[in-house]
Amino acid sequence: MPGYLDHARIGPLSRQAADAIATAAALATRAAPADLDRLFALSDAARASAARLLDARPHEIALSPSTSNGLFTVAAGLQGPGTVLVPRGEFPANVYPWLRFAGRGGPDVRLLDADGKRHITPDLLRRNLTPDVTALTVSAVDSLTGHVAPLAALKEVLGPDRLLIVDAIQGLGAVPLAADAADVLVSGGQKWLRAGWGAALLLIRDRCAERVAPGLGGWAGVTEPFAARHPAPPLSGAAAHLATNPDFPAAAAIGAAVDALLDQGGPAAVGARIRATLAELLDRARQAGADVLLDGLGHQERAGIGTFRLPGHDPVTVHRTLEAAGVITTRRDEWIRLSPHASTPALAVDLFAEALHTLTHSTRTSADDSTSSAATNPRTHDTQEPTCPTS
């Protein structure tokens, strides 16, 4: 639908991803040996495409079932002692893996308060780099504000001996990311890549592979899974972290989605179109009197997410009015989150502006009517007689 502005929640399946799923399902339906070989090869093709996108080697990438599963995989494999820094404002998918494994062989967790902000800065990181810190985990893009984390600057502060672990799902496919700064990167495909569920990219670079043990690695992650004696040696690279075979149709979808992104000019070209549409939407919101969250962010500091509120308006009513007008967004408490895509048509901006006009105009009309009624009926200004207090 033209007014869909909720890609930070769910990116509708792209035509390329849908076609890839259908092709994979057809291979599985026939199930001839040659067809099954082609089905299994889809995950290798997806890893090769992801390697091009992330400037990595294919063996540094594995396919995990989801972003959360990938983060749990890393938390299970990152051996203690030590401390991982987690900004307190992180999306919970990048908090609970570390909390769950703290005290179970994983590193301790230190939650960082980001100076009243949701994001961590290089200066704040520098002030918290005690000798026990072994890693920082951070979202590439904040899910509420759209702030783009300065990954290269954060890695520079960390240095080569501490790991930078990145949850990239709100950035991959939406904006260029300094992916080479990440020692470990995880991203599902159901948002900006528009690849649906079932497959996520898990990047573990060679430079840190020895520091991340295959904590959740299962039979699919060893060299001789059917050996008479176990445990068998792990596979080399990120494949050591596979618990089982990937979801092959999902692998085909995320591979096709990455190929489509690269064919469209890559993250820089696609991200420019997304940012331009978002800038128009936020301009319309400001014109309607809205407050924009982190309005001082520079163009390159904001990804595909912008968040606003209308002072004096119930956020539930704002959200429902937008939806009734065909504009689909996410509400987070008092804030309304906008997340267009490169495929979002210009009509979406018009629908959004018209819905805001309806909201603000109806409020002014109601206020004018109340003033007029009060002027013609002076008793509306009478003060009630005081009453006795009740228990």
C-alpha positions in Angstrom: 0.0 0.0 0.0 1.3 3.5 -0.9 1.2 4.9 2.7 3.3 2.1 4.3 5.9 3.8 6.5 6.8 1.0 8.8 9.9 -0.8 7.3 11.7 -0.5 10.7 9.1 -3.0 11.9 8.4 -5.2 8.9 9.6 -4.7 5.4 7.0 -6.2 3.0 8.5 -9.1 1.1 10.2 -7.8 -2.1 9.4 -9.4 -5.5 12.9 -10.7 -5.8 12.7 -12.4 -2.3 9.2 -13.8 -3.0 10.4 -15.3 -6.4 13.4 -16.8 -4.7 11.2 -18.5 -2.0 8.9 -19.9 -4.7 11.9 -21.3 -6.6 13.3 -22.9 -3.5 10.0 -24.4 -2.6 9.6 -25.8 -6.1 13.0 -27.5 -5.7 12.0 -29.0 -2.4 8.7 -30.2 -3.9 10.5 -32.2 -6.6 13.2 -33.5 -4.3 15.2 -35.1 -7.0 18.9 -35.4 -6.1 19.9 -32.7 -8.5 17.2 -30.4 -7.2 18.2 -31.0 -3.6 21.8 -30.2 -4.5 20.6 -26.9 -6.0 18.5 -26.3 -2.8 21.5 -26.7 -0.5 23.6 -24.5 -2.8 21.3 -21.6 -2.1 22.8 -20.9 1.3 26.3 -20.8 -0.2 25.1 -18.3 -2.8 23.5 -16.1 -0.1 26.7 -16.1 1.9 28.7 -15.1 -1.2 26.3 -12.2 -1.9 26.5 -11.1 1.8 30.3 -11.2 1.6 30.2 -8.7 -1.2 27.9 -6.4 0.8 29.9 -6.6 4.0 33.4 -6.6 2.5 34.0 -10.0 4.0 35.1 -13.5 2.9 32.2 -16.0 2.4 33.6 -18.3 5.1 33.3 -15.5 7.6 29.5 -15.5 7.2 27.0 -18.1 8.4 23.2 -18.0 8.2 21.4 -17.9 11.6 17.7 -18.2 12.0 17.2 -14.6 13.3 19.0 -11.6 14.6 18.2 -12.7 18.2 19.5 -16.2 17.6 22.7 -14.8 16.1 23.3 -12.5 19.1 22.7 -15.4 21.5 25.2 -17.5 19.4 27.8 -14.8 20.0 27.0 -14.4 23.6 27.3 -18.1 24.1 30.6 -18.2 22.3 32.3 -15.1 23.8 34.3 -16.6 26.6 34.9 -14.9 30.0 36.4 -13.5 32.0 35.7 -9.9 31.0 33.0 -7.4 30.7 30.8 -6.5 27.7 29.5 -3.0 27.6 25.8 -2.6 26.6 24.2 0.8 26.2 21.1 0.9 28.4 18.9 2.2 25.5 19.6 -0.7 23.3 16.8 -2.7 21.7 16.2 -5.6 24.1 17.2 -8.2 21.5 20.8 -6.9 22.1 20.5 -6.9 25.8 19.1 -10.3 26.9 21.7 -12.5 25.3 24.4 -10.9 27.4 22.3 -10.9 30.5 21.4 -14.6 30.1 25.0 -15.8 29.7 26.5 -13.6 32.3 27.5 -16.0 35.1 27.1 -18.9 32.8 30.6 -18.8 31.3 30.0 -15.5 29.4 31.3 -12.1 30.2 29.9 -9.8 32.9 27.5 -7.1 31.7 27.8 -3.4 32.3 24.9 -1.3 31.2 26.0 2.2 30.1 23.9 5.3 30.7 24.5 7.3 27.6 24.6 10.8 29.2 20.8 11.1 28.9 20.8 9.9 25.3 19.9 6.6 23.8 23.2 6.2 22.0 26.8 5.9 23.0 29.5 8.3 21.8 33.2 7.7 21.4 34.0 10.0 24.4 31.6 8.1 26.6 33.1 4.8 25.5 36.6 6.1 26.3 35.5 7.1 29.8 34.2 3.6 30.4 37.1 1.5 29.0 38.3 -0.2 32.2 40.9 -3.0 31.8 38.2 -5.7 32.3 36.2 -4.6 29.2 36.5 -7.0 26.3 33.7 -6.0 24.0 31.1 -3.4 23.2 27.8 -4.4 21.6 25.7 -1.8 19.9 23.0 -1.3 17.3 24.2 0.2 14.0 21.0 2.3 14.0 18.8 3.1 17.0 15.4 1.7 16.5 13.5 4.7 17.9 15.6 7.8 17.0 17.2 6.6 13.7 20.6 7.7 15.0 23.5 6.0 13.1 26.2 4.7 15.5 29.7 6.0 14.6 31.0 2.4 14.2 34.4 3.3 12.8 35.1 5.8 15.7 33.9 3.4 18.3 36.2 0.7 17.0 39.1 3.1 17.0 38.5 3.7 20.7 38.2 0.0 21.4 41.3 -0.9 19.6 42.2 -4.2 18.1 42.1 -6.2 21.3 38.4 -5.4 22.2 35.5 -6.6 20.1 32.9 -4.4 18.4 29.7 -6.5 18.1 27.0 -4.9 15.9 23.3 -5.5 15.7 22.8 -4.2 12.2 19.1 -5.0 11.4 17.9 -1.4 11.5 20.7 -0.2 9.2 21.6 -3.0 6.7 19.8 -2.2 3.5 18.8 1.3 4.6 22.1 3.3 4.9 25.8 2.7 4.3 27.4 1.2 7.3 31.1 1.0 8.3 30.8 -2.8 8.4 34.5 -3.2 8.2 34.7 -1.8 11.7 32.6 -4.6 13.1 34.4 -7.7 14.4 31.0 -9.4 14.7 27.8 -8.3 12.9 24.3 -9.8 12.9 21.3 -8.9 10.8 18.0 -10.5 9.9 16.3 -9.8 6.6 12.7 -9.0 7.6 13.1 -5.2 7.8 15.0 -3.1 5.3 16.2 -6.0 3.2 12.6 -7.1 2.7 13.6 -10.7 2.7 11.1 -12.1 5.3 11.9 -14.3 8.3 14.0 -17.4 8.8 17.5 -16.3 7.8 19.9 -13.7 9.3 23.5 -12.9 8.4 26.1 -13.8 11.1 29.5 -12.3 10.4 32.5 -13.3 12.5 35.7 -12.0 11.0 38.8 -14.1 11.0 40.6 -11.5 13.1 38.5 -12.5 16.1 37.3 -16.0 15.3 39.5 -17.7 17.9 37.8 -15.5 20.6 34.3 -16.7 19.8 33.9 -20.4 20.6 31.1 -22.4 18.9 28.9 -22.2 22.0 25.7 -23.1 20.2 27.3 -24.9 17.3 25.7 -28.3 16.7 26.1 -31.2 14.4 26.0 -28.9 11.3 29.0 -27.0 12.6 31.5 -29.9 12.8 33.7 -31.5 10.2 32.5 -35.1 10.8 28.9 -35.0 12.1 28.5 -38.7 11.6 31.7 -39.8 13.1 31.6 -42.7 15.6 33.2 -40.6 18.3 32.2 -37.1 19.4 32.9 -34.2 19.7 34.2 -33.8 16.1 36.4 -30.8 15.3 34.4 -27.6 14.4 34.3 -26.3 10.8 36.4 -23.4 10.0 35.0 -19.9 9.9 31.5 -18.8 10.9 30.0 -22.2 9.9 31.3 -23.6 13.3 28.4 -21.8 14.9 25.7 -23.6 12.9 23.3 -25.6 15.1 21.6 -27.2 12.1 21.1 -26.7 8.4 19.7 -23.3 7.5 16.2 -22.7 6.2 17.0 -23.0 2.5 14.0 -21.0 1.1 14.8 -18.2 3.7 18.5 -18.4 2.6 17.4 -18.0 -1.0 15.3 -14.9 0.0 18.0 -13.1 1.9 20.5 -13.8 -0.9 18.1 -12.5 -3.5 17.4 -9.4 -1.4 21.1 -8.6 -1.0 21.6 -9.1 -4.8 18.7 -6.7 -5.4 20.2 -4.1 -3.1 23.5 -4.3 -4.8 21.9 -4.1 -8.3 20.1 -0.9 -7.2 23.4 0.8 -6.5 24.0 -0.6 -3.0 23.3 1.0 0.4 24.6 4.4 -0.6 22.1 4.8 -3.5 19.2 3.2 -1.7 19.9 5.0 1.5 20.0 8.4 -0.3 16.4 7.8 -1.6 15.2 6.6 1.8 16.7 9.7 3.6 15.2 12.1 1.0 11.7 10.7 1.6 12.2 10.7 5.3 13.3 14.3 5.2 10.1 15.3 3.4 8.0 13.5 5.9 9.7 15.1 8.9 9.3 18.6 7.2 5.6 18.0 6.9 5.5 16.9 10.6 7.3 20.1 11.6 4.9 22.2 9.5 2.0 20.7 11.5 3.7 21.7 14.8 5.3 18.4 15.6 8.3 17.8 17.8 10.9 15.6 16.1 13.0 13.3 18.3 16.7 14.2 18.1 15.8 17.0 15.6 19.4 18.2 15.6 20.8 15.1 13.9 22.8 15.8 10.7 21.7 14.2 7.5 24.3 11.5 7.6 23.6 10.8 11.3 20.0 9.7 10.8 19.2 6.5 8.9 15.7 5.6 7.6 13.9 6.3 10.9 12.3 9.5 12.1 10.1 9.9 15.2 7.7 12.7 16.1 4.9 13.7 18.4 2.1 16.3 18.2 1.9 18.4 21.3 -1.6 18.6 22.6 -2.7 15.5 20.7 -3.3 12.1 22.1 -0.7 9.8 20.5 -3.2 6.9 20.2 -5.5 9.2 18.3 -2.7 10.4 16.1 -1.7 6.8 15.3 -5.3 5.8 14.5 -5.9 8.8 12.4 -2.8 8.1 10.3 -3.9 4.4 9.9 -7.4 5.4 8.9 -5.8 7.6 6.2 -3.8 4.7 4.9 -0.5 5.7 6.6 1.0 2.8 8.5 3.4 3.7 11.3 4.6 2.4 14.7 3.6 4.1 18.0 6.1 4.0 20.9 4.4 5.6 23.9 4.0 9.3 23.0 6.1 9.0 19.8 5.1 8.0 16.3 7.9 6.4 14.2 8.2 6.8 10.5 10.4 4.5 8.4 9.9 4.8 4.6 11.8 2.7 2.0 13.3 3.6 -1.4 10.2 2.0 -2.9 7.9 4.4 -1.0 6.0 6.5 -3.5 5.6 10.3 -3.3 1.9 9.8 -2.6 2.8 8.6 0.9 4.1 12.1 1.8 0.8 13.6 0.6 -1.3 11.1 2.5 0.8 11.8 5.6 0.5 15.6 5.3 -3.3 15.4 4.7 -3.8 13.2 7.8 -1.8 15.7 9.9 -3.9 18.6 8.5 -7.0 16.7 9.5 -5.8 16.3 13.0 -4.6 19.8 13.6 -7.6 21.4 11.7 -10.1 19.5 13.7 -8.4 20.5 17.0 -8.5 24.2 16.0 -12.1 23.9 15.0 -13.1 22.3 18.3 -11.2 25.0 20.2 -12.9 27.8 18.2 -16.3 26.2 18.8 -15.6 26.0 22.6 -14.6 29.7 22.7 -17.7 30.7 20.7 -19.9 28.7 23.1 -18.4 30.2 26.1 -18.8 33.8 24.8 -22.6 33.2 24.2 -23.1 31.4 27.5 -21.4 33.2 30.4 -22.5 30.5 32.9 -19.9 28.2 31.4 -17.3 30.3 33.3 -19.1 30.1 36.6 -17.1 28.6 39.5 -18.7 25.7 41.1 -19.7 26.0 44.8 -17.2 24.3 47.0 -18.2 20.9 48.3 -17.4 19.1 51.5 -14.6 16.6 51.2 -15.5 12.9 51.2 -13.7 10.0 52.6 
